[in-house]
Amino acid sequence: MSLQEEIYNQLKKAIIYGELSPGEKLNELDFAKKLSVSRTPVREAFRRLQV
């Protein structure tokens, strides 16, 4: 599983389990720091969630 896929799954679970509030603004840099990754895989995961 790719890093982008892992991040996508983590974000998806956080949304499903209510760890992120409805309407909460998601920040690439904050998530990248929290997950200790660069912004690129986080950005790609965000894009995938928007579709």
N, CA, C and O atoms as a GROMACS GRO file, in nm:
protein
  204
    1MET      N    1   0.085  -0.117   0.000
    1MET     CA    2   0.000   0.000   0.000
    1MET      C    3   0.090   0.124   0.000
    1MET      O    4   0.187   0.132   0.076
    2SER      N    5   0.057   0.219  -0.084
    2SER     CA    6   0.138   0.340  -0.095
    2SER      C    7   0.114   0.433   0.024
    2SER      O    8   0.014   0.421   0.095
    3LEU      N    9   0.206   0.524   0.044
    3LEU     CA   10   0.193   0.622   0.152
    3LEU      C   11   0.066   0.706   0.133
    3LEU      O   12  -0.006   0.732   0.228
    4GLN      N   13   0.040   0.746   0.010
    4GLN     CA   14  -0.080   0.826  -0.019
    4GLN      C   15  -0.205   0.747   0.016
    4GLN      O   16  -0.300   0.803   0.071
    5GLU      N   17  -0.206   0.619  -0.014
    5GLU     CA   18  -0.320   0.532   0.017
    5GLU      C   19  -0.339   0.521   0.168
    5GLU      O   20  -0.452   0.525   0.217
    6GLU      N   21  -0.230   0.507   0.242
    6GLU     CA   22  -0.238   0.498   0.389
    6GLU      C   23  -0.295   0.627   0.448
    6GLU      O   24  -0.380   0.622   0.537
    7ILE      N   25  -0.249   0.740   0.398
    7ILE     CA   26  -0.298   0.869   0.448
    7ILE      C   27  -0.444   0.887   0.412
    7ILE      O   28  -0.523   0.933   0.495
    8TYR      N   29  -0.480   0.850   0.291
    8TYR     CA   30  -0.621   0.856   0.249
    8TYR      C   31  -0.707   0.775   0.345
    8TYR      O   32  -0.812   0.822   0.390
    9ASN      N   33  -0.665   0.653   0.376
    9ASN     CA   34  -0.742   0.567   0.466
    9ASN      C   35  -0.751   0.625   0.606
    9ASN      O   36  -0.856   0.615   0.670
   10GLN      N   37  -0.643   0.686   0.655
   10GLN     CA   38  -0.645   0.748   0.788
   10GLN      C   39  -0.742   0.866   0.791
   10GLN      O   40  -0.819   0.881   0.886
   11LEU      N   41  -0.739   0.950   0.688
   11LEU     CA   42  -0.830   1.064   0.682
   11LEU      C   43  -0.975   1.018   0.670
   11LEU      O   44  -1.064   1.073   0.735
   12LYS      N   45  -0.997   0.918   0.588
   12LYS     CA   46  -1.132   0.864   0.569
   12LYS      C   47  -1.187   0.811   0.701
   12LYS      O   48  -1.303   0.837   0.735
   13LYS      N   49  -1.106   0.736   0.775
   13LYS     CA   50  -1.149   0.683   0.905
   13LYS      C   51  -1.178   0.797   1.003
   13LYS      O   52  -1.276   0.791   1.078
   14ALA      N   53  -1.094   0.899   1.002
   14ALA     CA   54  -1.114   1.013   1.093
   14ALA      C   55  -1.248   1.082   1.063
   14ALA      O   56  -1.316   1.127   1.155
   15ILE      N   57  -1.284   1.089   0.938
   15ILE     CA   58  -1.413   1.148   0.899
   15ILE      C   59  -1.527   1.057   0.942
   15ILE      O   60  -1.625   1.103   1.002
   16ILE      N   61  -1.516   0.929   0.912
   16ILE     CA   62  -1.623   0.833   0.942
   16ILE      C   63  -1.648   0.823   1.093
   16ILE      O   64  -1.763   0.818   1.136
   17TYR      N   65  -1.542   0.822   1.172
   17TYR     CA   66  -1.556   0.805   1.317
   17TYR      C   67  -1.573   0.937   1.392
   17TYR      O   68  -1.569   0.939   1.515
   18GLY      N   69  -1.591   1.046   1.319
   18GLY     CA   70  -1.620   1.174   1.382
   18GLY      C   71  -1.503   1.241   1.451
   18GLY      O   72  -1.522   1.330   1.535
   19GLU      N   73  -1.382   1.201   1.417
   19GLU     CA   74  -1.264   1.265   1.474
   19GLU      C   75  -1.242   1.404   1.415
   19GLU      O   76  -1.171   1.486   1.473
   20LEU      N   77  -1.303   1.428   1.301
   20LEU     CA   78  -1.301   1.560   1.238
   20LEU      C   79  -1.443   1.614   1.239
   20LEU      O   80  -1.537   1.543   1.203
   21SER      N   81  -1.459   1.737   1.281
   21SER     CA   82  -1.592   1.796   1.291
   21SER      C   83  -1.645   1.835   1.154
   21SER      O   84  -1.568   1.874   1.066
   22PRO      N   85  -1.777   1.825   1.135
   22PRO     CA   86  -1.836   1.872   1.009
   22PRO      C   87  -1.805   2.020   0.988
   22PRO      O   88  -1.819   2.101   1.079
   23GLY      N   89  -1.761   2.053   0.869
   23GLY     CA   90  -1.727   2.191   0.837
   23GLY      C   91  -1.588   2.233   0.880
   23GLY      O   92  -1.545   2.345   0.852
   24GLU      N   93  -1.517   2.144   0.948
   24GLU     CA   94  -1.381   2.175   0.993
   24GLU      C   95  -1.290   2.192   0.872
   24GLU      O   96  -1.292   2.111   0.780
   25LYS      N   97  -1.210   2.298   0.874
   25LYS     CA   98  -1.116   2.320   0.765
   25LYS      C   99  -0.995   2.229   0.785
   25LYS      O  100  -0.938   2.221   0.894
   26LEU      N  101  -0.958   2.161   0.678
   26LEU     CA  102  -0.844   2.070   0.684
   26LEU      C  103  -0.723   2.139   0.622
   26LEU      O  104  -0.731   2.195   0.513
   27ASN      N  105  -0.613   2.134   0.692
   27ASN     CA  106  -0.492   2.202   0.649
   27ASN      C  107  -0.385   2.098   0.614
   27ASN      O  108  -0.349   2.013   0.696
   28GLU      N  109  -0.336   2.105   0.491
   28GLU     CA  110  -0.234   2.009   0.444
   28GLU      C  111  -0.112   2.006   0.536
   28GLU      O  112  -0.066   1.899   0.575
   29LEU      N  113  -0.062   2.122   0.569
   29LEU     CA  114   0.060   2.130   0.648
   29LEU      C  115   0.039   2.071   0.788
   29LEU      O  116   0.126   1.998   0.837
   30ASP      N  117  -0.074   2.100   0.851
   30ASP     CA  118  -0.102   2.046   0.984
   30ASP      C  119  -0.107   1.893   0.981
   30ASP      O  120  -0.050   1.826   1.067
   31PHE      N  121  -0.177   1.838   0.881
   31PHE     CA  122  -0.185   1.693   0.871
   31PHE      C  123  -0.050   1.633   0.838
   31PHE      O  124  -0.014   1.528   0.892
   32ALA      N  125   0.026   1.697   0.752
   32ALA     CA  126   0.159   1.646   0.717
   32ALA      C  127   0.248   1.640   0.841
   32ALA      O  128   0.319   1.541   0.862
   33LYS      N  129   0.244   1.744   0.922
   33LYS     CA  130   0.324   1.744   1.046
   33LYS      C  131   0.275   1.636   1.142
   33LYS      O  132   0.356   1.565   1.202
   34LYS      N  133   0.144   1.625   1.156
   34LYS     CA  134   0.086   1.526   1.248
   34LYS      C  135   0.125   1.383   1.208
   34LYS      O  136   0.150   1.298   1.293
   35LEU      N  137   0.129   1.358   1.078
   35LEU     CA  138   0.160   1.224   1.027
   35LEU      C  139   0.309   1.205   0.993
   35LEU      O  140   0.350   1.097   0.952
   36SER      N  141   0.388   1.311   1.012
   36SER     CA  142   0.532   1.307   0.983
   36SER      C  143   0.562   1.268   0.839
   36SER      O  144   0.645   1.182   0.811
   37VAL      N  145   0.491   1.334   0.747
   37VAL     CA  146   0.511   1.311   0.604
   37VAL      C  147   0.517   1.447   0.534
   37VAL      O  148   0.491   1.550   0.595
   38SER      N  149   0.552   1.445   0.405
   38SER     CA  150   0.551   1.569   0.328
   38SER      C  151   0.407   1.604   0.292
   38SER      O  152   0.315   1.525   0.312
   39ARG      N  153   0.389   1.722   0.239
   39ARG     CA  154   0.254   1.768   0.204
   39ARG      C  155   0.197   1.698   0.081
   39ARG      O  156   0.075   1.689   0.067
   40THR      N  157   0.282   1.648  -0.007
   40THR     CA  158   0.234   1.590  -0.132
   40THR      C  159   0.138   1.473  -0.113
   40THR      O  160   0.030   1.475  -0.171
   41PRO      N  161   0.171   1.371  -0.034
   41PRO     CA  162   0.074   1.262  -0.017
   41PRO      C  163  -0.054   1.306   0.053
   41PRO      O  164  -0.161   1.252   0.027
   42VAL      N  165  -0.043   1.404   0.141
   42VAL     CA  166  -0.162   1.458   0.208
   42VAL      C  167  -0.249   1.530   0.106
   42VAL      O  168  -0.371   1.514   0.105
   43ARG      N  169  -0.188   1.609   0.021
   43ARG     CA  170  -0.261   1.682  -0.083
   43ARG      C  171  -0.334   1.584  -0.175
   43ARG      O  172  -0.450   1.606  -0.209
   44GLU      N  173  -0.266   1.478  -0.215
   44GLU     CA  174  -0.328   1.379  -0.302
   44GLU      C  175  -0.444   1.308  -0.232
   44GLU      O  176  -0.547   1.280  -0.295
   45ALA      N  177  -0.430   1.279  -0.105
   45ALA     CA  178  -0.538   1.217  -0.028
   45ALA      C  179  -0.657   1.312  -0.019
   45ALA      O  180  -0.772   1.268  -0.032
   46PHE      N  181  -0.632   1.440   0.005
   46PHE     CA  182  -0.740   1.540   0.009
   46PHE      C  183  -0.813   1.544  -0.125
   46PHE      O  184  -0.936   1.545  -0.128
   47ARG      N  185  -0.738   1.545  -0.232
   47ARG     CA  186  -0.801   1.547  -0.366
   47ARG      C  187  -0.890   1.426  -0.386
   47ARG      O  188  -1.000   1.436  -0.439
   48ARG      N  189  -0.840   1.313  -0.345
   48ARG     CA  190  -0.916   1.189  -0.361
   48ARG      C  191  -1.045   1.192  -0.278
   48ARG      O  192  -1.148   1.139  -0.321
   49LEU      N  193  -1.040   1.251  -0.161
   49LEU     CA  194  -1.159   1.260  -0.076
   49LEU      C  195  -1.264   1.355  -0.134
   49LEU      O  196  -1.383   1.340  -0.107
   50GLN      N  197  -1.221   1.450  -0.214
   50GLN     CA  198  -1.314   1.548  -0.272
   50GLN      C  199  -1.398   1.488  -0.383
   50GLN      O  200  -1.506   1.540  -0.413
   51VAL      N  201  -1.352   1.381  -0.444
   51VAL     CA  202  -1.423   1.323  -0.559
   51VAL      C  203  -1.545   1.247  -0.517
   51VAL      O  204  -1.616   1.192  -0.601
   0.00000   0.00000   0.00000
